[in-house]
Amino acid sequence: MQIELPEKRYYGIGEVAKAFSVNTSLIRFWEKEFDVLRPKKNAKGNRKFTPQDIKNLKFIYHLVKERGFTLEGAKTHLRENRQKTLHNFEIIEKLERVKAELNKIKDQL
């Protein structure tokens, strides 16, 4: 899954939900369910997600939405196999970006 977000220090929950094509309520729910998601909150209580939070959200989205894990299964997977699976996920992301670039070049020819 390709997420289109500009390079910024913090992202609002609306931006994040739009990038993932989900409701903001799902992002808030995942924040409660997964310990790795801890966005900062400003004085008004608005959530501000860091690039690390976005990376964690991508991984959770991959496990739950793309691979079909239950929430409990995803939590267990994050606890037990985090480093190995995260490394594999990062490799897959890089390969998908390369594939997208190659398809762009192919379309231009």
C-alpha positions as CSV (number, residue, x, y, z in Angstrom):
1,M,0.0,0.0,0.0
2,Q,1.4,3.4,-1.0
3,I,0.7,6.2,1.5
4,E,0.9,9.7,0.0
5,L,1.9,12.1,2.8
6,P,4.2,15.1,2.6
7,E,7.4,15.2,4.6
8,K,6.4,16.8,7.9
9,R,7.3,16.5,11.5
10,Y,3.7,16.0,12.6
11,Y,0.5,14.9,10.9
12,G,-3.1,15.5,12.0
13,I,-5.5,12.6,12.4
14,G,-7.5,13.8,9.5
15,E,-4.5,13.7,7.2
16,V,-3.6,10.2,8.4
17,A,-7.1,8.8,8.0
18,K,-7.3,10.2,4.5
19,A,-4.0,8.8,3.5
20,F,-5.0,5.3,4.7
21,S,-8.6,5.7,3.4
22,V,-10.1,4.9,6.8
23,N,-12.2,6.8,9.3
24,T,-10.6,8.8,12.1
25,S,-12.5,6.6,14.6
26,L,-10.5,3.6,13.3
27,I,-7.2,5.4,13.9
28,R,-8.3,6.4,17.4
29,F,-9.4,2.8,18.1
30,W,-6.1,1.4,16.9
31,E,-4.4,3.9,19.2
32,K,-6.2,2.4,22.2
33,E,-5.6,-1.1,21.1
34,F,-1.9,-1.0,20.1
35,D,0.8,0.2,22.5
36,V,3.2,1.2,19.7
37,L,0.9,4.0,18.7
38,R,1.3,6.9,21.0
39,P,0.7,10.2,19.1
40,K,1.5,13.4,20.9
41,K,-1.4,15.6,21.9
42,N,-1.4,19.4,21.8
43,A,-3.0,21.7,24.3
44,K,-6.4,21.3,22.7
45,G,-6.1,17.5,22.8
46,N,-5.6,17.1,19.0
47,R,-3.5,14.1,18.1
48,K,-0.2,14.7,16.2
49,F,1.3,11.7,14.6
50,T,5.1,11.5,14.0
51,P,6.7,9.7,11.0
52,Q,7.4,6.8,13.3
53,D,3.7,6.6,14.2
54,I,2.9,6.6,10.5
55,K,5.3,3.7,10.0
56,N,3.7,1.8,12.9
57,L,0.3,2.5,11.4
58,K,1.4,1.2,8.0
59,F,2.5,-2.0,9.7
60,I,-0.7,-2.4,11.7
61,Y,-2.8,-1.7,8.5
62,H,-0.8,-4.3,6.6
63,L,-1.4,-6.9,9.3
64,V,-5.0,-6.2,9.9
65,K,-6.4,-5.1,6.5
66,E,-4.1,-6.7,4.0
67,R,-3.1,-10.0,5.7
68,G,-6.4,-10.5,7.6
69,F,-5.0,-10.7,11.2
70,T,-7.5,-10.3,14.0
71,L,-6.6,-7.5,16.5
72,E,-5.4,-10.0,19.0
73,G,-3.4,-11.8,16.4
74,A,-1.8,-8.6,15.3
75,K,-0.9,-7.6,18.9
76,T,0.7,-11.0,19.5
77,H,2.5,-10.8,16.2
78,L,3.8,-7.3,17.0
79,R,5.1,-8.5,20.4
80,E,6.7,-11.8,19.3
81,N,8.0,-11.2,15.8
82,R,8.2,-7.5,15.5
83,Q,11.8,-7.1,14.3
84,K,11.7,-9.9,11.7
85,T,8.3,-9.0,10.3
86,L,9.0,-5.3,10.3
87,H,12.2,-5.9,8.4
88,N,10.3,-8.0,5.8
89,F,7.6,-5.4,5.6
90,E,10.1,-2.6,4.9
91,I,11.7,-4.7,2.1
92,I,8.2,-5.3,0.6
93,E,7.5,-1.5,0.7
94,K,10.8,-0.8,-1.1
95,L,10.0,-3.3,-3.8
96,E,6.5,-1.9,-4.3
97,R,8.0,1.6,-4.7
98,V,10.5,0.2,-7.3
99,K,7.7,-1.6,-9.1
100,A,5.6,1.7,-9.2
101,E,8.6,3.6,-10.7
102,L,9.2,0.9,-13.3
103,N,5.5,1.0,-14.2
104,K,5.8,4.8,-14.7
105,I,8.8,4.3,-16.9
106,K,7.0,1.6,-18.9
107,D,4.0,3.8,-19.4
108,Q,6.2,6.7,-20.7
109,L,7.7,4.5,-23.4
